Amino acid sequence: MNDQQKRNGIFNKVWQACDTFRGVIDPAQYKDYILTMLFVKYLSDIHKSKAAEFEKKYKGDKVRIQRALDRERFIIPSIEIRDNKGKVEDTFPGLFDSLYERRSRSNIGELINILLEHIEDANKTKLHNVFRNIDFNSEANLGQTRQRNTRLKNLLEDLVALDLRPEAVEHMDIIGDVYEYLIARFAATAGKKAGEFYTPAEVSETLARLVSPKPGDRICDPACGSGSLLIRTAQKVESADFSLYGQEMNGSTWALCKMNMFLHKVDSAHIEWEDTIRHPQFVEDDALMKFDVVIANPPFSLDKWGQEIAAGDRYGRFYRGIPPKSKGDWAFISHMLATAVEGKGRVGVVVPHGVLFRGGQEGKIRETVIRENLLDAVIGLPANLFYGTSIPAALIIFDKSRKPNAKGKVFFIDAGREFEQNTNQNKLRTQDIDRIVDTFQKRKTIDKYSYLANYAEIEENAFNLNIPRYVDTFEEEEEIDIAAVKQEIEQIEAELAETRKEMNKYLEELGF
């Protein structure tokens, strides 16, 4: 069996495990149970592999074996279950197999919670609070005791056959791929809630290539969701010389992002759980930390984004203006620009098209950003790419290496007509992404696709960035030859008259 067959087999097994919850719990919620238990299975299989390696290396010396295991990425604790009087009822290692062996117990949900708590406590520097938002003993989410126990038993039985030991999935970053695969599948079925935790892989790929991260870069996503965009951007560095920072407001999504980073072996990623606008977490010497690359897919037109704190913002992020209370797009952009390194920082953000042309306070902010010469490019994407919304979006690229306050040019690309059309979700193909990136890098004007606009043109358009104002995609209709059409109609009518004549002849012969 080759790597791809192994990969597909694992994907299918994990997706089948979701049948335990499908139709019972909202996909945006049951993903947390599946992915948390998959994470435990991963830790357990890694531990078993290392234990076998050290058993052989140290020839059964338990002290040396345990000492070696305690130096591994994750520590697997020993768990004691005590009764009300403090008497030990059960002892077992904090492994998936321990849960599987106890899968038929009436308190299996409670046992899973206990195991997660012990794993978190044993790995506080890495997993602190990661499992706080997940409750495997929740009646509200998983049903009453009998139903809950059946579902958890089925989940353990579905996942036990997975072999995630390094020697079993050699040469494959399989667990990270499985996580990304599942997150994408959950997003496809989670409706409007999907946009809260996932950016489609093709959009992440495009944005990551456009911001062009380099070795040594500090990369930040202030609305990181499950971390897919952040991970994709890091992979473009093509070396281990980078550092990742992310902030996410939703607790369960933050936990998912933390696990996703570990599964992609980015243990050093700094992922914080808080509201980015109201409480930015990356601060140095009472000032916002600066990053070489800032990328994000913030929630589109977020209502109640934190306007109440903007006027007195201690970090001065909103000096260009305060966005409307019901549309937080420019609030996130203002934060991202404030956290990009002066003189070289690159910023890439996914936005709804309204950001490009809405007036009022947003129009004033947009004008100021353009006058500061921060805007580098605007790329229109096809409709129905994103989970939870069918509206088309755009990518905006800012570059702080541009000469301040100069009347610089802005590059526009209209990529909205090139995509693969699917039943539920459209998709950017590899050739579509390549064309966007190649055109952006070469900044070449292509008829009905791209255009390099100078400052005067943008000013003449009152700083409206609506793409059709710069990229003319109008297709002229073919000139109609009226005489030829008239002749064709006359010919059809003559043929119809002849047909009627023939039909009447046959009817007369039949006696009608």
Backbone torsions as a table, in degrees:
resi	resn	phi	psi	omega
1	MET	NA	125.9	-178.7
2	ASN	-82.3	174.6	-175.5
3	ASP	-59.8	-41.8	-177.6
4	GLN	-65.6	-38.5	177.6
5	GLN	-65.1	-41.4	176.7
6	LYS	-62.0	-44.3	-178.6
7	ARG	-59.7	-48.8	-178.9
8	ASN	-64.8	-36.9	178.3
9	GLY	-62.7	-42.0	178.4
10	ILE	-67.1	-43.6	178.1
11	PHE	-55.5	-46.7	-177.0
12	ASN	-65.7	-40.6	180.0
13	LYS	-63.5	-42.9	-178.4
14	VAL	-68.1	-40.9	-180.0
15	TRP	-66.5	-34.6	176.3
16	GLN	-63.3	-32.1	179.2
17	ALA	-62.5	-23.7	-179.7
18	CYS	-70.5	-17.9	178.4
19	ASP	-60.1	-24.6	178.3
20	THR	-58.7	-33.5	-174.8
21	PHE	-110.8	-18.0	-173.7
22	ARG	-62.5	131.1	-178.5
23	GLY	88.2	-9.7	-179.5
24	VAL	-108.2	-41.4	-177.5
25	ILE	-124.8	146.9	176.8
26	ASP	-58.5	134.4	-179.1
27	PRO	-55.1	-34.0	179.7
28	ALA	-64.6	-17.9	-178.5
29	GLN	-102.7	-44.2	-175.5
30	TYR	-70.9	-16.9	174.7
31	LYS	-57.6	-33.3	-178.2
32	ASP	-65.1	-38.0	179.9
33	TYR	-69.8	-45.4	-179.6
34	ILE	-63.1	-49.8	-173.9
35	LEU	-70.8	-32.8	176.1
36	THR	-66.5	-44.7	-179.3
37	MET	-69.0	-32.9	175.4
38	LEU	-65.0	-37.1	177.5
39	PHE	-63.3	-42.5	177.4
40	VAL	-62.6	-40.5	179.2
41	LYS	-63.8	-39.8	178.1
42	TYR	-62.6	-49.4	178.8
43	LEU	-58.8	-40.3	-177.4
44	SER	-67.1	-43.7	-178.5
45	ASP	-68.4	-37.2	175.5
46	ILE	-62.5	-44.4	-179.5
47	HIS	-61.8	-44.3	-179.7
48	LYS	-62.6	-39.8	179.5
49	SER	-64.1	-45.2	179.7
50	LYS	-66.9	-39.3	180.0
51	ALA	-61.3	-41.8	178.7
52	ALA	-66.4	-39.0	178.9
53	GLU	-63.3	-45.3	-178.2
54	PHE	-74.1	-29.2	175.7
55	GLU	-60.5	-43.0	179.4
56	LYS	-71.7	-41.4	-176.3
57	LYS	-67.5	-41.9	-175.2
58	TYR	-102.7	11.9	172.0
59	LYS	50.9	46.0	173.5
60	GLY	82.9	5.2	178.8
61	ASP	-73.1	101.0	-172.0
62	LYS	-61.7	-36.1	-179.3
63	VAL	-64.7	-47.9	-179.6
64	ARG	-67.9	-36.4	178.1
65	ILE	-62.6	-46.8	-178.7
66	GLN	-66.5	-38.3	178.8
67	ARG	-61.7	-40.9	178.7
68	ALA	-67.1	-41.4	179.9
69	LEU	-64.6	-34.1	-179.8
70	ASP	-70.6	-12.1	178.1
71	ARG	-98.0	1.5	-179.9
72	GLU	-75.9	172.3	-177.4
73	ARG	-55.4	-42.1	-178.9
74	PHE	-128.9	138.9	178.2
75	ILE	-95.3	132.5	175.9
76	ILE	-100.3	114.2	-174.7
77	PRO	-82.1	164.5	170.4
78	SER	-94.4	138.9	-173.4
79	ILE	-118.1	133.8	175.2
80	GLU	-115.9	131.1	175.0
81	ILE	-105.5	122.7	-177.8
82	ARG	-114.7	152.8	176.6
83	ASP	-84.6	-174.5	-177.1
84	ASN	-62.6	-23.0	-179.1
85	LYS	-95.2	3.5	177.9
86	GLY	88.8	4.5	-179.6
87	LYS	-80.3	135.6	-179.5
88	VAL	-70.0	120.8	179.1
89	GLU	-96.8	-31.5	-174.2
90	ASP	-156.5	143.9	175.6
91	THR	-133.6	133.4	179.4
92	PHE	-158.9	153.7	176.3
93	PRO	-72.7	151.8	-178.1
94	GLY	-78.2	62.8	-176.7
95	LEU	-119.4	156.5	176.2
96	PHE	-56.1	-41.8	-178.5
97	ASP	-59.5	-32.3	178.1
98	SER	-64.3	-40.5	177.4
99	LEU	-68.0	-40.2	-179.5
100	TYR	-61.9	-41.8	179.0
101	GLU	-64.1	-24.5	-178.1
102	ARG	-107.9	18.2	-172.4
103	ARG	-61.9	-23.3	-177.6
104	SER	-92.7	1.7	-179.2
105	ARG	-73.4	149.1	-176.1
106	SER	-69.6	-19.1	-179.1
107	ASN	-110.7	32.7	-174.4
108	ILE	-61.9	-35.5	177.7
109	GLY	-62.0	-42.6	178.8
110	GLU	-65.5	-39.8	179.7
111	LEU	-63.4	-39.6	177.8
112	ILE	-62.9	-44.8	178.5
113	ASN	-59.3	-41.7	179.7
114	ILE	-63.9	-44.2	179.6
115	LEU	-61.5	-44.5	179.2
116	LEU	-61.6	-41.1	179.3
117	GLU	-62.2	-42.3	-179.7
118	HIS	-68.9	-39.7	178.0
119	ILE	-62.9	-42.3	179.4
120	GLU	-63.3	-45.1	-179.4
121	ASP	-64.5	-34.6	-178.6
122	ALA	-75.8	-15.7	-177.7
123	ASN	-131.0	50.0	-171.7
124	LYS	-59.1	-38.3	-176.7
125	THR	-66.6	-23.9	-178.6
126	LYS	-105.8	-39.0	-169.5
127	LEU	-113.7	16.6	-178.4
128	HIS	-57.3	123.2	177.7
129	ASN	71.6	2.1	-175.6
130	VAL	-63.4	-35.3	-177.3
131	PHE	-100.6	9.4	-175.9
132	ARG	-63.3	-34.8	-172.9
133	ASN	-91.1	8.2	-178.8
134	ILE	-119.7	129.9	-178.0
135	ASP	-129.0	107.5	-179.8
136	PHE	-80.5	0.2	178.1
137	ASN	-113.9	20.4	-175.7
138	SER	-80.4	118.2	176.4
139	GLU	-70.0	-37.4	-178.6
140	ALA	-61.9	-37.9	-176.5
141	ASN	-92.7	-37.7	-171.3
142	LEU	-111.1	-0.5	177.8
143	GLY	94.7	175.7	179.8
144	GLN	-68.2	168.6	-167.0
145	THR	-48.0	-50.7	-176.1
146	ARG	-64.1	-45.9	179.3
147	GLN	-64.7	-42.7	-178.9
148	ARG	-61.8	-46.2	-178.9
149	ASN	-63.5	-39.2	179.4
150	THR	-64.1	-43.7	-178.6
151	ARG	-65.4	-42.3	-179.6
152	LEU	-69.2	-37.6	176.3
153	LYS	-61.6	-45.0	179.4
154	ASN	-62.4	-39.9	179.7
155	LEU	-62.5	-45.3	179.2
156	LEU	-63.8	-38.9	179.4
157	GLU	-70.2	-32.3	178.4
158	ASP	-68.8	-36.7	-174.1
159	LEU	-90.7	-17.0	-173.5
160	VAL	-63.4	-28.8	-177.5
161	ALA	-74.9	-15.1	178.9
162	LEU	-68.5	131.1	176.6
163	ASP	-112.4	102.7	-175.8
164	LEU	-106.4	17.2	176.1
165	ARG	-65.0	146.7	-178.8
166	PRO	-54.5	-39.1	-178.2
167	GLU	-70.4	-19.3	-179.8
168	ALA	-87.3	-24.5	-178.8
169	VAL	-123.6	41.4	-178.2
170	GLU	-57.1	142.4	178.7
171	HIS	70.8	6.9	-179.1
172	MET	-124.9	134.4	170.5
173	ASP	-85.3	58.6	-165.4
174	ILE	-67.4	-41.4	-175.2
175	ILE	-67.6	-37.3	175.6
176	GLY	-65.2	-39.8	178.2
177	ASP	-65.4	-40.0	178.5
178	VAL	-61.9	-43.6	179.5
179	TYR	-60.8	-46.7	179.4
180	GLU	-63.8	-39.5	178.7
181	TYR	-61.2	-47.5	-178.7
182	LEU	-66.2	-42.9	-179.9
183	ILE	-60.1	-41.6	178.5
184	ALA	-65.0	-42.9	179.7
185	ARG	-65.1	-40.4	177.4
186	PHE	-63.1	-42.4	-179.2
187	ALA	-61.3	-36.5	-178.2
188	ALA	-65.7	-22.7	-177.7
189	THR	-113.2	3.2	-173.6
190	ALA	-95.0	0.9	177.1
191	GLY	63.8	-140.8	-174.9
192	LYS	-62.3	-26.9	-177.1
193	LYS	-73.7	-13.8	-175.9
194	ALA	-62.1	-37.1	-177.8
195	GLY	-63.9	-13.6	-179.6
196	GLU	-74.3	-21.8	-172.8
197	PHE	-132.4	-1.0	-175.0
198	TYR	-148.3	135.1	171.1
199	THR	-107.5	126.8	-179.2
200	PRO	-49.5	139.6	-173.5
201	ALA	-56.0	-37.8	-177.6
202	GLU	-68.6	-34.7	177.1
203	VAL	-70.9	-42.0	176.7
204	SER	-59.4	-43.8	179.6
205	GLU	-60.5	-45.0	-178.9
206	THR	-63.3	-49.7	-177.7
207	LEU	-64.4	-40.6	179.8
208	ALA	-61.3	-39.8	179.5
209	ARG	-71.9	-33.3	-179.2
210	LEU	-68.4	-35.7	-179.0
211	VAL	-83.9	-12.3	170.6
212	SER	48.9	66.2	179.5
213	PRO	-65.7	148.1	-175.7
214	LYS	-124.0	160.5	176.3
215	PRO	-54.4	137.1	180.0
216	GLY	91.4	-6.9	-176.9
217	ASP	-71.2	144.4	165.3
218	ARG	-95.5	123.8	-173.0
219	ILE	-117.5	132.3	-176.9
220	CYS	-132.5	140.7	170.8
221	ASP	-124.7	107.2	-176.0
222	PRO	-79.0	-1.8	175.5
223	ALA	-139.5	62.5	-160.0
224	CYS	-77.6	-12.7	179.4
225	GLY	54.3	-132.1	-179.5
226	SER	-81.5	-0.2	174.0
227	GLY	91.4	4.8	-175.0
228	SER	-63.2	-44.1	179.9
229	LEU	-66.1	-40.3	179.3
230	LEU	-63.2	-44.5	179.5
231	ILE	-65.3	-44.0	-179.6
232	ARG	-61.1	-40.4	179.4
233	THR	-66.1	-40.8	178.5
234	ALA	-62.3	-37.2	-179.2
235	GLN	-64.5	-22.5	179.7
236	LYS	-76.4	-13.9	178.8
237	VAL	-67.8	-31.1	179.2
238	GLU	60.2	30.7	170.7
239	SER	-160.5	171.8	-179.9
240	ALA	-91.1	5.8	-176.1
241	ASP	-90.0	77.7	176.4
242	PHE	-159.7	166.7	173.7
243	SER	-136.2	140.2	-174.7
244	LEU	-112.3	140.2	177.6
245	TYR	-136.4	134.9	178.0
246	GLY	-146.4	149.7	176.2
247	GLN	-132.3	137.0	-177.8
248	GLU	-141.3	135.8	-175.4
249	MET	-84.6	-35.2	-178.2
250	ASN	-77.5	124.4	-174.0
251	GLY	-61.9	-46.3	-178.3
252	SER	-69.3	-34.1	177.4
253	THR	-70.5	-38.0	175.2
254	TRP	-58.9	-44.4	179.8
255	ALA	-62.8	-41.2	177.9
256	LEU	-61.6	-41.3	178.4
257	CYS	-63.2	-43.2	178.4
258	LYS	-57.9	-47.9	179.4
259	MET	-63.7	-39.7	-179.9
260	ASN	-61.0	-39.7	178.6
261	MET	-63.5	-44.9	179.9
262	PHE	-64.5	-38.1	-178.9
263	LEU	-70.5	-21.3	174.1
264	HIS	-97.2	11.5	175.9
265	LYS	62.2	32.4	174.3
266	VAL	-106.6	66.4	-174.0
267	ASP	-65.4	-24.4	-175.0
268	SER	-86.9	0.9	-178.5
269	ALA	-62.3	138.6	178.3
270	HIS	-99.8	105.6	-177.7
271	ILE	-118.1	116.2	-175.2
272	GLU	-110.2	150.8	-176.8
273	TRP	-109.6	99.7	178.7
274	GLU	-173.5	171.3	176.8
275	ASP	-80.9	116.8	-175.3
276	THR	-61.7	-42.1	-176.4
277	ILE	-73.2	-47.7	-176.9
278	ARG	-78.0	-36.1	-175.2
279	HIS	-139.6	71.3	176.8
280	PRO	-60.4	132.6	-173.5
281	GLN	-94.0	-18.4	-176.8
282	PHE	-96.4	95.0	-174.6
283	VAL	-131.0	137.0	176.0
284	GLU	-128.6	126.8	178.7
285	ASP	51.6	43.7	176.8
286	ASP	64.6	20.0	175.7
287	ALA	-130.6	157.7	179.2
288	LEU	-62.6	134.8	174.8
289	MET	-64.8	145.3	-178.0
290	LYS	-104.7	145.4	-176.7
291	PHE	-130.0	149.2	178.4
292	ASP	-74.1	-35.9	179.4
293	VAL	-131.8	129.4	176.2
294	VAL	-126.1	120.8	-178.9
295	ILE	-131.8	150.6	179.1
296	ALA	-167.6	153.3	167.2
297	ASN	-120.7	77.6	-176.0
298	PRO	-68.8	162.4	176.1
299	PRO	-59.7	132.6	-176.8
300	PHE	-66.5	128.0	173.6
301	SER	45.1	53.4	-177.3
302	LEU	-63.7	129.8	176.0
303	ASP	-84.1	148.2	177.6
304	LYS	53.8	52.1	-175.6
305	TRP	-80.0	-12.7	-179.3
306	GLY	124.2	27.6	-177.9
307	GLN	-58.4	-27.7	-176.1
308	GLU	-63.5	-21.0	-179.3
309	ILE	-101.1	-7.6	-170.4
310	ALA	-65.1	-42.8	-176.1
311	ALA	-61.1	-36.4	-179.2
312	GLY	-104.4	24.1	-177.1
313	ASP	-57.6	121.5	-175.6
314	ARG	-68.7	-16.2	-177.3
315	TYR	-101.1	0.9	175.8
316	GLY	64.1	32.1	-176.0
317	ARG	-74.6	-20.6	-170.1
318	PHE	-113.2	34.3	-178.9
319	TYR	-69.5	-21.8	178.7
320	ARG	-77.4	-17.1	-177.5
321	GLY	144.0	160.1	-179.0
322	ILE	-104.5	121.0	-179.1
323	PRO	-63.2	160.7	177.9
324	PRO	-60.2	150.8	-177.9
325	LYS	-57.8	-34.3	-173.9
326	SER	-94.0	2.9	-179.2
327	LYS	-140.6	101.8	-174.3
328	GLY	-92.9	10.7	-175.4
329	ASP	-56.6	-50.2	-178.4
330	TRP	-73.6	-16.7	174.0
331	ALA	-67.6	-45.0	178.0
332	PHE	-67.0	-41.2	179.0
333	ILE	-62.5	-41.9	179.1
334	SER	-61.4	-40.4	177.4
335	HIS	-64.2	-45.0	-177.6
336	MET	-62.9	-42.2	178.1
337	LEU	-63.8	-36.6	-179.7
338	ALA	-69.0	-23.2	-177.1
339	THR	-100.2	0.8	176.9
340	ALA	-85.4	140.1	-177.8
341	VAL	-59.9	130.7	178.6
342	GLU	-63.2	134.4	175.2
343	GLY	87.9	-11.3	179.7
344	LYS	-157.0	-8.5	-176.6
345	GLY	-64.0	143.2	177.9
346	ARG	-118.1	135.9	-175.6
347	VAL	-127.9	131.4	176.0
348	GLY	-132.1	128.9	-174.6
349	VAL	-140.6	142.6	175.5
350	VAL	-91.3	131.1	-176.9
351	VAL	-140.3	155.7	168.5
352	PRO	-73.4	155.9	-174.4
353	HIS	-61.9	-24.7	179.8
354	GLY	-57.4	-27.2	178.2
355	VAL	-60.3	-27.9	-175.5
356	LEU	-78.5	-23.7	-171.9
357	PHE	-137.5	-9.4	-178.9
358	ARG	-60.8	143.8	-176.7
359	GLY	-92.3	-149.0	-179.6
360	GLY	63.4	-142.0	-177.8
361	GLN	-63.5	-35.3	178.6
362	GLU	-63.6	-38.9	178.0
363	GLY	-62.7	-38.7	179.0
364	LYS	-66.9	-40.8	178.6
365	ILE	-63.7	-45.4	-179.1
366	ARG	-60.4	-42.8	179.2
367	GLU	-61.5	-43.2	-179.2
368	THR	-63.7	-42.7	179.0
369	VAL	-60.7	-40.7	179.6
370	ILE	-68.8	-42.0	178.7
371	ARG	-63.0	-31.7	177.5
372	GLU	-74.4	-7.1	179.3
373	ASN	64.6	39.7	178.2
374	LEU	-94.8	-24.5	-174.7
375	LEU	-79.8	127.0	-177.3
376	ASP	-105.9	-44.5	-175.2
377	ALA	-156.9	154.1	175.3
378	VAL	-130.3	123.9	-177.3
379	ILE	-122.5	117.0	177.5
380	GLY	-82.9	134.0	-179.3
381	LEU	-107.4	162.5	177.6
382	PRO	-65.0	160.2	175.2
383	ALA	-73.9	160.8	172.9
384	ASN	60.3	34.4	174.3
385	LEU	-88.5	-28.9	-169.0
386	PHE	-100.2	144.9	176.8
387	TYR	-72.5	132.7	175.6
388	GLY	94.5	-9.7	177.3
389	THR	-154.3	141.8	-179.6
390	SER	-98.2	-4.0	-175.8
391	ILE	-69.6	148.3	175.9
392	PRO	-72.8	150.9	178.8
393	ALA	-122.5	174.4	178.5
394	ALA	-135.0	157.2	172.4
395	LEU	-107.0	130.1	175.6
396	ILE	-113.7	130.4	179.2
397	ILE	-113.3	126.9	175.7
398	PHE	-113.4	149.8	-178.0
399	ASP	-138.6	114.2	-178.5
400	LYS	-82.6	2.3	175.9
401	SER	-87.1	-7.9	178.0
402	ARG	-69.0	150.2	-178.3
403	LYS	-61.3	122.6	-176.3
404	PRO	-58.0	133.7	173.2
405	ASN	62.5	13.3	174.7
406	ALA	-81.1	157.1	-179.7
407	LYS	-86.3	76.1	-174.1
408	GLY	-83.6	167.6	179.9
409	LYS	-90.5	157.6	178.3
410	VAL	-126.4	133.3	-176.9
411	PHE	-97.0	129.6	-179.6
412	PHE	-114.5	137.9	174.6
413	ILE	-130.7	131.4	173.3
414	ASP	-108.1	94.7	-178.7
415	ALA	-102.2	20.4	-172.8
416	GLY	-74.6	-9.6	-176.2
417	ARG	-109.7	3.1	-177.1
418	GLU	-117.5	106.8	-176.7
419	PHE	-168.8	170.4	173.8
420	GLU	-98.6	123.7	-177.1
421	GLN	-89.4	122.1	177.4
422	ASN	-116.1	169.8	-175.5
423	THR	-60.9	-49.8	-176.0
424	ASN	-100.8	-34.9	-172.3
425	GLN	-142.2	130.9	174.2
426	ASN	-76.3	164.5	-173.8
427	LYS	-146.1	136.4	171.5
428	LEU	-76.1	127.6	177.1
429	ARG	-83.8	166.8	179.6
430	THR	-57.3	-42.0	-179.1
431	GLN	-67.7	-29.4	177.6
432	ASP	-68.5	-44.1	179.0
433	ILE	-64.7	-45.2	-179.8
434	ASP	-59.0	-40.7	-178.3
435	ARG	-67.6	-41.3	178.2
436	ILE	-59.3	-50.5	-175.6
437	VAL	-66.6	-44.2	-179.8
438	ASP	-62.8	-43.3	179.7
439	THR	-65.2	-41.2	178.8
440	PHE	-62.6	-45.7	-177.1
441	GLN	-67.9	-35.6	-179.3
442	LYS	-88.9	-13.5	179.3
443	ARG	49.1	48.5	-177.8
444	LYS	-103.1	137.0	177.8
445	THR	-79.0	127.5	179.7
446	ILE	-126.1	129.4	-176.9
447	ASP	-53.6	127.4	177.4
448	LYS	64.6	17.3	179.3
449	TYR	-134.9	-44.2	-176.1
450	SER	-147.7	159.1	-178.6
451	TYR	-159.6	135.7	176.7
452	LEU	-97.7	105.3	-175.1
453	ALA	-92.0	137.4	176.2
454	ASN	-87.5	168.3	-174.7
455	TYR	-59.6	-39.9	-177.4
456	ALA	-61.0	-39.0	179.0
457	GLU	-64.9	-41.8	-179.6
458	ILE	-67.6	-40.3	178.0
459	GLU	-64.7	-39.5	178.6
460	GLU	-62.7	-30.9	177.8
461	ASN	-87.9	17.3	178.5
462	ALA	56.9	35.0	176.6
463	PHE	63.1	23.4	172.3
464	ASN	-80.5	126.9	-175.6
465	LEU	-103.9	14.3	179.3
466	ASN	-54.9	121.5	-168.4
467	ILE	-57.3	-41.2	-179.8
468	PRO	-60.2	-16.8	176.0
469	ARG	-70.6	-18.4	-175.1
470	TYR	-119.1	-32.3	178.5
471	VAL	-111.7	108.6	-177.1
472	ASP	-82.2	108.9	179.7
473	THR	-106.7	12.2	-178.2
474	PHE	-65.7	128.6	178.1
475	GLU	-102.5	117.9	179.4
476	GLU	-69.0	135.1	178.2
477	GLU	-73.3	145.8	179.8
478	GLU	-63.7	134.8	-178.8
479	GLU	-63.3	132.2	-175.5
480	ILE	-91.1	129.4	176.5
481	ASP	-88.3	97.0	-174.6
482	ILE	-59.8	-42.3	-178.4
483	ALA	-61.8	-41.8	-179.6
484	ALA	-66.9	-39.8	178.8
485	VAL	-63.8	-42.8	179.4
486	LYS	-61.1	-41.4	179.2
487	GLN	-65.9	-39.2	-179.9
488	GLU	-65.8	-39.5	178.8
489	ILE	-64.0	-43.2	179.5
490	GLU	-62.3	-37.9	179.3
491	GLN	-66.7	-41.8	179.3
492	ILE	-64.2	-42.3	-180.0
493	GLU	-64.3	-38.7	178.1
494	ALA	-64.2	-42.6	178.9
495	GLU	-65.2	-36.8	179.2
496	LEU	-66.6	-40.2	179.0
497	ALA	-63.8	-40.3	179.3
498	GLU	-66.1	-39.2	178.6
499	THR	-63.8	-42.5	178.6
500	ARG	-63.0	-39.4	179.1
501	LYS	-61.3	-43.6	179.5
502	GLU	-65.2	-41.8	-178.6
503	MET	-63.9	-41.8	178.7
504	ASN	-63.6	-35.2	178.7
505	LYS	-62.8	-44.9	-179.8
506	TYR	-66.3	-37.4	179.1
507	LEU	-64.6	-39.0	178.1
508	GLU	-64.4	-39.5	179.3
509	GLU	-65.4	-28.4	-180.0
510	LEU	-87.7	-1.4	177.5
511	GLY	89.3	14.6	178.8
512	PHE	-91.5	NA	NA
